[in-house]
C-alpha cells in the first residue's frame, strides 16, 4: 500500500475507507477486507486486467482502474461526483460535512435552478442516494473502449465483413491472374500484383478484428484489456501497418516506373528490366516492415485501442502522436510524388512525345489507383492533423467508422478496378482456363493453334519502344497497324495512346 504521510502530524492522509494502490505492479487484487472501501486507486497496474463486479465493492464511491473496461460493471459514469473533489474532501468526516452542502453536491440541477426542496423530499432523496450510490469510475468507457461490442453498429459490422470478403477474394483473383498466367509479366503488371498482395494482408488484418467482434459479441469488456495487451492485437496492428505502407510504397514505385520507362525508352531505347523493379519492390517491403515494427519497440503503440491501430484517438495517450504524424507525412509525400510524376507523364503523352504504341491499359489502371487511394486517405490525414492540434471536430463514433471502414477500403477498390476495367485480366483469365483444360481431350491441331496464339500474345507484349520507333521512322510506318491486326489478338495489350 502507498501511504502518504503528513509532514506536520506524521499520520497517514488516507482514511480507513481509502486505499491508494497506484503503480504497485499488481497482477491480482485480493478482495478480502476491501468491501468497506469508498475510494480506491488502481491506476498504474497494467497487469491487473481482471474485471470487477458491483458486489466486489458494495460501498465504492470513487474508483480509478487501469482499463476502462473494468468500469463497465458500474454502468455509465455519473456527473454527480468529481474525482478531484472527492479526493480533496476525504479528510472531512461525515459528521463535519454540511448536510445541505452535500445535498446540493448530490443534486446540482436543483442548485443551478435555485430550487428549495422540502425537508421530506430532501430526506427521501438522501435515503435513496444511500441505497443506490452513484460510482465515479475512471477511465470511462466509450466508442474506443466499448463494453458490449467491438463494432457497436451493425452497419460497421456488415461493412467490415464485406471489406474482408471482397478484399480476400478479389485480391486472390488478381494475384492468380498476374503470377499464374503464362502471359508476359511486365514490370507494371508485377507491381499491380504486388499491390494486390499487400491489399490481401489488409483484408486478413480486418478479418482478425471481425473475428474478435464475433467471438466477444455482447461481452467484449471481459476480454477487452487482454485483447489490447495481447499478442493478437500486436499481430493485427503489424499486418495492418505493413499492408497499408507496402501498398502506398508500391503504388509510388508503379507511378515512377511508368514515367521512367517512357523516358528511358525515348533516351536509351529500352525500359528498366523486371529484375530492377523486383529489387525496388523488395526495398519498399523492407521500409514497410521497418515502419510496422517500430510500435513493437515503444515507438508508437498498437494497444492504444482495441482496433490495434497506431493512430491517435480522442482522450488517448499522446505517446503515439509523433509516430503517427511521421507516418502520415511520409504517406502524403508519397502521394505528392505520385501525383507530380503522373502529371508530367500525361503532359508528355499529350505533347505526342510518346506517340508510339503504349500499354495504355496499365497506365490508366495505375492512374485510377492513384486517384482512389489519395481520395480515401484524406480523412485519415485530416484526423491525424486534427489530433495534433487537439481539434477533434467530429464525434468519436465517426472517427471509429473512418478507421474501420474508410482506411481499409482501398483494399477492395484496387482489385475491383483491375477485375472490371482492365483488359489484361480477361486475357490472363482466358489463358488460365486454357491452361487448366484437359489437354488430352483436345485435338492436336487445336493445341497447336492455342500455342501459336499464346506465343503471339507474348511476342506482342515483348515489343519494345525502340523497335516501334524504328518502324515508325520508316516511310512505311503506317504498315505496322495491318501487321498487328493480322495476328487477330483477342484484346489489345498495346494501344496507341493518341486514340
Order of alpha helices (4+ residues) and beta strands (2+ residues): beta-beta-beta-alpha-alpha-alpha-alpha-beta-alpha-alpha-alpha-alpha-alpha-alpha-beta-alpha-alpha-alpha-alpha-alpha-alpha-alpha-beta
